[in-house]
Amino acid sequence: MENLITQLGLDETEGKVYLALLELGPATVAEITKKAGINRTLGYYALEKLGWYGLVDRATGKGSKMIYTSENPNHLVQHIKNKKKQWEDKLVNVEKVLPKLFSIYKFAEKPVIKYQEGTQGLKNIYSESLDSKTEILSIADFEGWSWPEFKTWGEGYNRERSKRKIHERIIALDTPTARTWMKYYKGSMTYTHIKWLKPNQLPGIEDFFGEINIFESKVVFVTHKPHKIGVMIESTSLVKILKALYELAWNTAVPLSQLAKKKKK
């Protein structure tokens, strides 16, 4: 029976006191606590709470002794209804104040990592940037983009990015393949800004065969060779670091137009 009573919203002590009162009828604290098997301090506290719930009444008996009586068990129904109403009100209030709580909420950011592999996997991860609300910062080796399985798709990607007016700054490794790619570039140069970086400016980069894209709070790392692997990490703090390093590299690279003028001379 005690388990049943606690399931109705009373704690263990309250349940014992309430059941004792139901069996005893009008009784003193000493009689109630003895029946319930608890000490007087807990008994007084439980009786006060049961009084607040509307489940127990008290009256002065003979002399100065306080007599307690249980209300009709039907009052338990009203007690549960009252608790339900209180929690419904609390839920409404929490939903109202939630935006303010989020405005002051400080949290330790946990990076979100996505992994893709294979030709379709790389296309999927590249396509994430087509929804970008910021410019895309890219360090690219166009070798991978010139391969048959990517060439036509890559041209479509650039056209779509230009159509959506997403700006991209590209630091491209200056290779014959990259020059050919840019010669037949499919996309609007209005939204594409390119600078060249000589492979010897970055020792060991000759075998890069990949790309790094930075946009919004995301950074994408892609390799086309020896395995097609794409990793996207969503982390504001990581993006801040990489953006700073990117600007250093951008200031070192040579503009596409400037290099073209040198070639003509």
C-alpha positions in Angstrom: 0.0 0.0 0.0 2.9 2.4 0.8 4.2 2.0 -2.8 0.8 2.8 -4.2 0.6 6.0 -2.1 4.1 7.2 -3.1 3.1 6.7 -6.7 0.3 9.2 -6.1 2.8 12.0 -5.4 3.6 11.6 -1.7 7.1 10.8 -0.4 7.8 7.8 1.8 7.3 9.6 5.1 4.2 11.4 4.0 2.8 8.1 2.8 3.4 6.4 6.1 1.8 9.2 8.1 -1.2 9.4 5.7 -1.8 5.6 5.9 -1.4 5.7 9.7 -4.1 8.4 10.0 -6.5 6.5 7.7 -6.2 3.5 10.0 -6.2 5.4 13.3 -8.8 8.0 12.7 -8.4 11.2 14.9 -5.0 10.8 16.6 -2.2 12.7 18.3 1.3 13.1 16.9 2.6 10.5 19.4 0.0 7.9 18.2 0.5 8.7 14.5 4.3 8.5 14.6 4.3 5.3 16.6 1.9 3.7 14.1 4.0 5.0 11.1 7.3 3.9 12.7 9.0 7.3 12.4 10.3 9.9 14.9 8.2 12.9 16.0 10.3 15.5 14.2 9.6 13.8 10.8 6.0 13.3 11.9 5.3 17.0 12.5 7.0 17.9 9.2 5.0 15.3 7.3 1.7 16.3 8.9 2.3 20.0 8.1 2.9 19.1 4.4 -0.2 16.9 4.3 -2.1 19.8 5.7 -0.9 22.0 2.8 -2.0 19.3 0.4 -5.5 19.4 1.8 -5.2 15.7 3.0 -5.1 16.2 6.8 -7.0 18.5 9.1 -6.1 19.3 12.8 -8.1 20.4 15.8 -7.4 21.0 19.5 -8.3 18.0 21.6 -8.6 17.7 25.4 -6.1 19.9 27.2 -3.5 21.3 24.8 -3.0 18.2 22.6 -3.4 18.6 18.9 -5.6 16.1 17.2 -5.1 15.2 13.5 -7.6 13.6 11.2 -7.3 12.5 7.5 -9.6 14.0 5.0 -11.7 11.8 2.7 -9.5 9.9 0.3 -11.3 11.6 -2.5 -9.1 14.6 -1.7 -6.1 12.7 -3.2 -7.7 13.2 -6.6 -7.8 17.0 -6.1 -4.3 16.9 -4.7 -3.0 15.3 -8.0 -5.0 17.7 -10.1 -3.5 20.6 -8.2 0.0 19.2 -8.8 -0.7 18.7 -12.5 -1.9 22.3 -12.8 1.2 23.6 -11.0 3.5 21.7 -13.4 1.6 22.9 -16.4 2.0 26.5 -15.2 5.7 25.8 -14.6 6.1 24.4 -18.2 4.4 27.5 -19.7 6.7 29.8 -17.6 9.8 27.9 -18.6 8.9 28.1 -22.3 8.5 31.9 -21.9 11.8 32.4 -20.2 13.8 29.9 -22.3 15.0 32.5 -24.9 16.5 34.6 -22.1 18.2 31.6 -20.6 19.8 30.7 -23.9 21.0 34.3 -24.3 23.1 34.0 -21.2 24.0 30.3 -21.6 27.8 29.7 -21.9 28.9 26.3 -23.1 32.0 24.5 -24.0 31.8 23.8 -27.8 32.2 20.2 -28.8 33.3 19.9 -32.5 30.9 18.0 -34.8 32.9 15.7 -37.2 31.6 14.2 -40.4 33.5 11.6 -42.5 33.0 10.7 -46.1 34.9 8.5 -48.6 34.8 7.6 -52.2 33.9 9.8 -55.2 30.3 10.3 -54.1 31.4 10.9 -50.6 33.6 13.8 -51.7 30.8 15.2 -53.8 28.5 15.1 -50.8 31.0 16.9 -48.5 31.8 19.5 -51.2 28.1 20.2 -51.6 27.8 21.3 -48.0 29.4 24.6 -49.0 26.6 25.4 -51.5 24.4 26.4 -48.5 27.1 28.6 -47.0 26.0 32.1 -45.8 29.6 33.3 -45.8 32.4 33.3 -48.3 34.4 30.1 -48.8 38.1 30.3 -48.1 39.9 27.5 -50.1 43.4 26.2 -50.5 43.2 23.9 -53.5 45.2 21.6 -55.7 43.1 21.3 -58.9 44.6 17.9 -59.9 41.7 16.1 -58.3 39.1 18.4 -59.9 40.5 17.6 -63.3 40.0 13.9 -63.1 37.2 12.5 -65.2 34.9 11.5 -62.3 35.1 15.1 -61.0 35.6 17.4 -64.0 32.0 17.7 -65.2 30.5 17.6 -61.7 33.0 20.3 -60.6 32.0 22.6 -63.4 28.4 22.2 -62.4 29.3 22.9 -58.8 31.0 26.2 -59.7 28.1 27.3 -61.8 25.7 26.5 -59.0 27.9 28.4 -56.5 28.0 31.4 -58.8 24.2 31.2 -59.3 23.8 31.4 -55.5 26.2 34.3 -55.3 28.5 32.6 -52.9 31.9 34.2 -53.0 35.0 32.1 -52.8 38.6 33.0 -52.3 41.0 30.3 -53.7 44.7 30.0 -53.0 45.5 27.6 -55.9 48.8 25.6 -56.3 50.3 26.9 -59.5 50.6 23.8 -61.7 50.0 23.2 -65.4 46.8 21.3 -64.5 45.5 24.2 -62.5 46.2 26.6 -65.3 44.2 24.5 -67.7 41.4 24.2 -65.2 41.2 27.9 -64.9 41.4 28.4 -68.6 38.1 26.6 -69.0 36.7 27.6 -65.7 32.9 27.2 -65.5 31.6 29.8 -63.1 31.4 33.6 -62.7 34.7 35.3 -61.8 32.5 37.9 -60.1 32.2 35.5 -57.2 35.6 33.8 -57.5 38.8 35.4 -56.4 42.0 33.5 -57.1 45.7 33.8 -56.0 48.5 31.5 -57.0 51.0 29.8 -54.7 54.1 28.2 -56.1 54.4 24.6 -54.8 58.0 25.3 -53.7 56.6 27.9 -51.3 55.2 25.1 -49.2 57.8 22.3 -49.0 56.3 18.9 -49.4 53.0 20.2 -50.8 53.8 18.8 -54.3 51.8 15.7 -53.3 48.9 17.6 -51.8 46.2 16.2 -54.1 43.5 17.8 -52.0 41.8 20.8 -50.7 40.9 22.7 -47.5 37.7 24.7 -47.4 36.7 27.1 -44.6 33.2 28.5 -44.4 30.7 29.5 -41.7 31.9 27.5 -38.6 33.1 24.6 -40.7 36.3 23.4 -42.1 36.5 20.7 -44.8 39.7 18.6 -45.5 39.7 16.6 -48.7 42.3 14.3 -50.3 41.9 12.8 -53.7 44.9 10.6 -53.7 45.9 7.9 -52.7 42.4 7.6 -51.2 39.3 9.7 -51.6 38.6 11.0 -48.1 36.6 14.0 -46.9 36.3 15.2 -43.3 34.2 18.1 -42.1 34.7 19.6 -38.7 32.2 22.1 -37.3 34.1 24.1 -34.7 34.0 27.9 -34.2 37.3 28.0 -32.4 39.1 25.8 -35.0 37.7 28.0 -37.8 39.0 31.2 -36.2 42.5 29.7 -36.1 42.5 28.5 -39.7 41.0 31.8 -40.9 43.9 33.7 -39.4 46.4 31.3 -41.0 44.5 31.6 -44.3 44.8 35.4 -44.4 48.6 35.1 -43.9 48.8 32.7 -46.9 46.5 34.9 -48.9 48.7 37.9 -48.4 51.7 35.9 -49.6 50.1 34.5 -52.8 50.2 36.2 -56.2 46.9 37.5 -57.7 45.7 35.8 -60.9 45.6 39.1 -62.8 49.1 40.1 -61.7 50.6 36.8 -62.7 48.9 36.9 -66.1 50.5 40.3 -66.8 53.9 38.9 -66.0 53.4 36.0 -68.5 52.6 38.5 -71.3 55.8 40.4 -70.8 
